[in-house]
Amino acid sequence: MSDFPGWASPGDSSSDQPVAGPAEQPPPPAAGQWGPADPTAGQQQGQPSWGHQQPTWGDWSGSPQAAKPGVIPLRPLGVGEILDGAITTIRRYPRATLGLSAAVVTITQVLQFFLIRSFTDSINDASATGDLDVSGTTGLVLGLGLSFVGGVVLTGALTVIMGQAVLGRPISLDETWRAVRSRIWALVGCALLVLVLDLVALLFLIVPFFYVWPALSLATPALMLEKQTVWRAIKRSAGLVRGQFWRCLGVVLLAWLIKTIVGSTLAIPFSILGGGLSLFDPTPDPGADLGTGYLVISTIGSIIAGTVVAPFSAGVSALLYVDRRMRAEGLDVALAASAATSAPAG
């Protein structure tokens, strides 16, 4: 059962998820069905028809009555609204998004810096003595694993923040950590399974990969917001994407392209600056100093780039998940009711 009101999956009969009252909405749907059984039932009673319109790639131009308690209107979204919602969340909650990303990315990048430096030293020693110190290689592998875990936990935390931002509910870092800490192993297991499935698909060339990649892109939101198990989150993601595969593929590709361009734009100047140190190094053998200086400056660039792109990437994934559920399951009805019950007086 989801700990967040309004997010439970349709099959979660134990959920205490709020639904609209009988005076406000049409009669409740049959078991397992979200939203009115008749897509026009809400209109017949003078209410907007939630979650059944099918907008195209452009921005939404539909019902102006859609509630907007948070960063997006509670109705199916256009692609531009998904991207804008991710950016709006970063601007509206900078401490929770950029602050958290900066902390986690800094820790992981600094850890990688020391481990890469140790690995480089072991390689240099092996070149001089002929004996390879395996401790450097072991430390590098361990560091990459810890960095992977840090990135996965950060994505889960940002997904929780995004889920509350949709409803206009600010969430503190303490509350975010309480929501994430009990799901760390599930997050890691889910990310590893997604990675393995993506790699297996990639081994069978590009076409299978571009099918599996978007199909699994919503697993983390399903895991965190619905409190699904790892395998059920994988199946949930594939089921949600199946209805509009090409649209989801386009959104995922677009988000990846934006993330790559922005990250490279921020990181490459630091790499160039680090490489430029060799032009001003007066020592006859500047290899060691250059390696340290280059790693320091490139690490700073990686921290800045990761701090910016991580919230955007997690935000797009979470909002694509929200959009798919609003289209396929009428989630906007439950979210609007949940937002209304928690709205402050006045």
C-alpha positions as CSV (number, residue, x, y, z in Angstrom):
1,M,0.0,0.0,0.0
2,S,1.3,3.5,-0.9
3,D,2.2,5.8,2.0
4,F,1.2,8.8,-0.1
5,P,-2.5,9.5,-0.4
6,G,-3.8,9.4,-3.9
7,W,-0.9,7.3,-5.4
8,A,-2.1,3.7,-4.7
9,S,-2.4,1.5,-7.8
10,P,-5.8,0.4,-8.9
11,G,-5.4,-3.1,-7.6
12,D,-4.5,-2.0,-4.1
13,S,-7.7,-2.7,-2.3
14,S,-6.2,-2.0,1.1
15,S,-5.4,1.6,0.2
16,D,-7.1,4.4,2.2
17,Q,-6.7,6.6,-0.9
18,P,-9.3,9.3,-0.9
19,V,-11.9,9.4,-3.7
20,A,-14.2,12.1,-4.6
21,G,-17.4,12.3,-2.6
22,P,-20.8,11.4,-4.1
23,A,-21.9,15.1,-4.2
24,E,-19.0,16.0,-6.3
25,Q,-18.4,13.2,-8.7
26,P,-20.3,10.4,-10.5
27,P,-21.0,7.1,-8.9
28,P,-17.9,5.0,-8.0
29,P,-16.5,2.8,-10.8
30,A,-16.6,-1.0,-10.8
31,A,-13.9,-2.8,-8.9
32,G,-10.5,-2.4,-10.5
33,Q,-11.6,0.6,-12.6
34,W,-10.5,4.2,-12.0
35,G,-12.5,7.2,-13.1
36,P,-16.1,7.2,-14.3
37,A,-17.2,4.1,-16.2
38,D,-18.7,6.4,-18.8
39,P,-16.1,9.0,-20.0
40,T,-18.9,11.6,-20.3
41,A,-20.5,10.8,-16.9
42,G,-18.8,13.8,-15.3
43,Q,-20.0,16.1,-18.0
44,Q,-23.6,14.9,-17.6
45,Q,-23.5,16.0,-14.0
46,G,-21.9,19.3,-14.7
47,Q,-18.4,18.1,-13.8
48,P,-15.3,18.1,-16.1
49,S,-14.3,14.7,-17.6
50,W,-11.0,13.9,-15.9
51,G,-8.3,11.7,-17.3
52,H,-9.9,10.6,-20.6
53,Q,-8.8,13.2,-23.2
54,Q,-5.9,12.2,-25.3
55,P,-3.7,15.2,-26.1
56,T,-1.0,15.0,-28.7
57,W,2.6,16.0,-28.6
58,G,1.8,19.7,-28.2
59,D,0.9,21.5,-25.1
60,W,-2.5,20.8,-23.6
61,S,-5.4,23.1,-24.7
62,G,-8.3,21.3,-23.1
63,S,-10.4,22.0,-20.0
64,P,-9.5,25.1,-18.1
65,Q,-11.2,23.8,-15.0
66,A,-8.4,21.3,-14.3
67,A,-7.1,21.7,-10.7
68,K,-3.5,22.7,-10.3
69,P,-2.5,22.4,-6.6
70,G,1.2,21.9,-7.5
71,V,3.6,22.1,-10.4
72,I,1.3,20.6,-13.0
73,P,-2.4,20.7,-13.8
74,L,-4.2,17.5,-12.8
75,R,-5.0,16.3,-16.2
76,P,-3.2,14.5,-19.0
77,L,-0.1,16.5,-19.9
78,G,1.6,17.6,-23.1
79,V,5.3,17.0,-23.6
80,G,6.1,20.6,-22.9
81,E,4.2,20.5,-19.7
82,I,6.2,17.4,-18.5
83,L,9.5,19.2,-19.2
84,D,8.2,22.5,-17.7
85,G,6.9,20.7,-14.6
86,A,10.3,19.2,-13.9
87,I,12.0,22.6,-14.2
88,T,9.3,24.3,-12.1
89,T,9.8,21.8,-9.3
90,I,13.5,22.6,-9.3
91,R,12.8,26.4,-9.1
92,R,10.0,26.0,-6.5
93,Y,11.9,23.6,-4.2
94,P,15.6,24.4,-4.8
95,R,16.7,23.2,-1.3
96,A,15.0,19.9,-1.6
97,T,16.1,19.2,-5.2
98,L,19.3,21.0,-5.9
99,G,20.5,20.9,-2.3
100,L,19.9,17.2,-2.0
101,S,21.5,16.5,-5.4
102,A,24.5,18.7,-4.5
103,A,25.1,16.8,-1.3
104,V,24.8,13.3,-2.8
105,V,26.7,14.1,-6.0
106,T,29.5,15.8,-4.0
107,I,30.0,12.8,-1.8
108,T,30.0,10.3,-4.6
109,Q,32.3,12.4,-6.9
110,V,34.8,13.1,-4.1
111,L,34.9,9.4,-3.3
112,Q,35.5,8.6,-7.0
113,F,38.3,11.2,-7.1
114,F,40.3,9.5,-4.3
115,L,39.6,6.0,-5.7
116,I,40.6,7.0,-9.2
117,R,43.7,8.6,-7.9
118,S,44.6,5.5,-6.0
119,F,44.0,3.4,-9.0
120,T,46.2,5.6,-11.1
121,D,49.0,5.4,-8.6
122,S,48.8,1.6,-8.6
123,I,49.0,1.5,-12.3
124,N,52.0,3.8,-12.3
125,D,53.7,1.7,-9.6
126,A,53.0,-1.4,-11.6
127,S,54.6,0.2,-14.7
128,A,57.7,0.9,-12.6
129,T,58.0,-2.3,-10.6
130,G,56.1,-4.8,-12.8
131,D,53.9,-5.8,-9.8
132,L,50.2,-4.8,-10.0
133,D,48.6,-3.8,-6.7
134,V,45.1,-5.2,-6.8
135,S,43.9,-3.0,-3.9
136,G,43.7,0.0,-6.3
137,T,41.5,-1.9,-8.7
138,T,39.4,-3.3,-5.9
139,G,38.9,0.1,-4.4
140,L,37.9,1.6,-7.8
141,V,35.3,-1.1,-8.4
142,L,34.0,-0.6,-4.8
143,G,33.8,3.1,-5.3
144,L,31.9,2.8,-8.6
145,G,29.4,0.5,-6.8
146,L,28.9,3.0,-4.0
147,S,28.5,5.8,-6.5
148,F,25.8,3.7,-8.3
149,V,24.0,3.2,-5.0
150,G,24.2,6.9,-4.2
151,G,22.7,7.8,-7.6
152,V,19.9,5.3,-7.2
153,V,19.0,6.6,-3.7
154,L,19.1,10.2,-5.0
155,T,16.7,9.3,-7.8
156,G,14.3,7.6,-5.4
157,A,14.4,10.7,-3.0
158,L,13.8,13.1,-5.9
159,T,10.9,11.0,-7.1
160,V,9.3,11.3,-3.6
161,I,9.8,15.1,-3.7
162,M,8.3,15.2,-7.2
163,G,5.3,13.2,-6.1
164,Q,4.6,15.7,-3.3
165,A,5.3,18.7,-5.6
166,V,2.5,17.5,-8.0
167,L,0.1,18.0,-5.1
168,G,1.7,21.3,-3.9
169,R,3.0,19.8,-0.7
170,P,6.5,20.9,0.3
171,I,8.4,18.0,1.9
172,S,11.4,18.4,4.2
173,L,14.7,16.5,3.8
174,D,14.0,14.6,7.0
175,E,10.6,13.5,5.6
176,T,12.2,12.5,2.3
177,W,14.8,10.4,4.1
178,R,12.2,8.6,6.2
179,A,10.3,7.7,3.0
180,V,13.5,6.5,1.2
181,R,15.5,4.7,3.9
182,S,13.1,1.7,4.1
183,R,13.2,1.3,0.3
184,I,17.0,1.6,-0.3
185,W,17.5,-2.1,-1.0
186,A,14.4,-2.2,-3.1
187,L,15.7,0.8,-5.1
188,V,19.1,-0.8,-5.6
189,G,17.5,-4.1,-6.6
190,C,15.2,-2.4,-9.0
191,A,18.0,-0.4,-10.6
192,L,20.2,-3.4,-10.9
193,L,17.5,-5.4,-12.6
194,V,16.6,-2.6,-15.0
195,L,20.4,-2.2,-15.8
196,V,20.7,-5.9,-16.5
197,L,17.6,-6.0,-18.7
198,D,18.8,-3.0,-20.6
199,L,22.3,-4.5,-21.1
200,V,20.8,-7.8,-22.3
201,A,18.6,-5.9,-24.7
202,L,21.6,-3.9,-25.9
203,L,23.4,-7.2,-26.6
204,F,20.7,-8.0,-29.1
205,L,21.4,-4.7,-30.9
206,I,19.7,-1.3,-30.9
207,V,16.1,-2.2,-31.7
208,P,15.4,-4.4,-28.6
209,F,17.2,-1.8,-26.4
210,F,15.0,1.0,-27.6
211,Y,12.0,-1.1,-26.7
212,V,13.1,-2.2,-23.3
213,W,14.6,1.2,-22.2
214,P,11.3,3.2,-22.2
215,A,9.3,0.2,-21.0
216,L,11.3,0.1,-17.8
217,S,11.7,3.9,-17.3
218,L,8.8,4.2,-14.9
219,A,9.9,1.5,-12.5
220,T,11.3,3.8,-9.9
221,P,8.2,6.0,-9.6
222,A,6.0,2.9,-9.3
223,L,8.4,1.5,-6.6
224,M,8.5,4.7,-4.6
225,L,5.0,6.2,-5.0
226,E,3.0,3.0,-5.0
227,K,5.3,1.1,-2.7
228,Q,5.4,-1.8,-5.2
229,T,7.9,-4.7,-4.9
230,V,10.8,-4.8,-7.3
231,W,9.3,-7.2,-9.8
232,R,5.8,-5.6,-9.6
233,A,7.4,-2.2,-10.2
234,I,9.1,-3.5,-13.4
235,K,5.8,-5.1,-14.6
236,R,3.9,-1.9,-13.6
237,S,6.2,0.2,-15.7
238,A,5.9,-2.0,-18.7
239,G,2.2,-2.0,-18.4
240,L,1.9,1.7,-18.2
241,V,4.2,2.3,-21.2
242,R,2.5,-0.3,-23.3
243,G,-0.5,1.9,-24.0
244,Q,1.6,4.7,-25.6
245,F,5.0,3.3,-26.3
246,W,6.1,5.7,-29.1
247,R,5.1,8.7,-27.1
248,C,7.0,7.5,-24.0
249,L,10.0,6.6,-26.1
250,G,10.0,10.2,-27.5
251,V,9.8,11.8,-24.0
252,V,12.6,9.6,-22.7
253,L,14.8,10.3,-25.6
254,L,14.1,14.0,-25.4
255,A,14.9,14.1,-21.7
256,W,18.1,12.1,-22.2
257,L,19.2,14.5,-25.0
258,I,18.5,17.6,-22.8
259,K,20.3,16.0,-19.9
260,T,23.3,15.1,-22.0
261,I,23.6,18.6,-23.6
262,V,23.2,20.4,-20.3
263,G,25.5,18.1,-18.5
264,S,28.2,18.3,-21.2
265,T,27.8,22.1,-21.4
266,L,28.5,22.4,-17.7
267,A,31.3,19.8,-17.4
268,I,33.3,20.2,-20.6
269,P,34.7,23.7,-19.8
270,F,36.2,22.3,-16.5
271,S,37.8,19.4,-18.4
272,I,39.3,21.8,-20.9
273,L,40.6,24.0,-18.0
274,G,42.1,20.9,-16.3
275,G,43.8,19.9,-19.5
276,G,45.1,23.4,-20.0
277,L,47.2,23.0,-16.8
278,S,49.8,21.2,-18.9
279,L,50.6,24.4,-20.7
280,F,51.6,26.2,-17.6
281,D,53.4,23.4,-15.7
282,P,57.1,24.2,-15.5
283,T,58.2,20.8,-14.1
284,P,59.9,18.5,-16.6
285,D,57.7,15.6,-15.5
286,P,54.3,17.1,-14.8
287,G,52.4,13.8,-15.1
288,A,51.5,13.4,-11.4
289,D,50.7,17.0,-10.7
290,L,48.7,17.3,-13.9
291,G,46.8,14.1,-13.1
292,T,45.7,15.5,-9.7
293,G,44.9,19.0,-11.0
294,Y,42.9,17.6,-13.9
295,L,41.0,15.3,-11.6
296,V,40.2,18.1,-9.1
297,I,38.9,20.4,-11.8
298,S,37.0,17.8,-13.7
299,T,35.4,16.6,-10.4
300,I,34.2,20.1,-9.7
301,G,32.6,20.2,-13.2
302,S,31.0,16.8,-12.6
303,I,29.5,17.9,-9.3
304,I,28.0,21.0,-10.9
305,A,26.6,19.0,-13.9
306,G,25.2,16.2,-11.7
307,T,23.6,18.6,-9.3
308,V,21.6,20.2,-12.1
309,V,20.7,17.2,-14.3
310,A,19.7,14.7,-11.6
311,P,16.6,16.5,-10.5
312,F,15.5,17.2,-14.1
313,S,16.0,13.6,-15.1
314,A,14.1,12.2,-12.1
315,G,11.4,14.9,-12.5
316,V,10.7,14.0,-16.1
317,S,10.5,10.3,-15.3
318,A,8.1,10.9,-12.4
319,L,5.8,13.3,-14.4
320,L,5.7,10.8,-17.3
321,Y,4.5,8.2,-14.9
322,V,1.9,10.6,-13.6
323,D,0.8,11.4,-17.1
324,R,0.4,7.8,-18.1
325,R,-1.6,7.0,-15.0
326,M,-3.9,10.0,-15.6
327,R,-4.5,8.9,-19.1
328,A,-4.9,5.2,-18.4
329,E,-6.5,5.1,-14.9
330,G,-8.0,8.6,-14.3
331,L,-5.4,9.2,-11.5
332,D,-6.2,12.9,-11.7
333,V,-9.5,12.3,-9.9
334,A,-7.8,10.7,-6.9
335,L,-5.0,13.3,-6.8
336,A,-7.5,16.2,-7.0
337,A,-9.4,14.7,-4.1
338,S,-6.3,14.1,-2.1
339,A,-5.0,17.7,-2.8
340,A,-8.4,19.1,-1.8
341,T,-8.6,17.2,1.5
342,S,-5.1,18.4,2.5
343,A,-5.4,22.0,1.3
344,P,-5.1,24.6,4.0
345,A,-8.1,26.6,4.9
346,G,-8.4,29.8,2.9
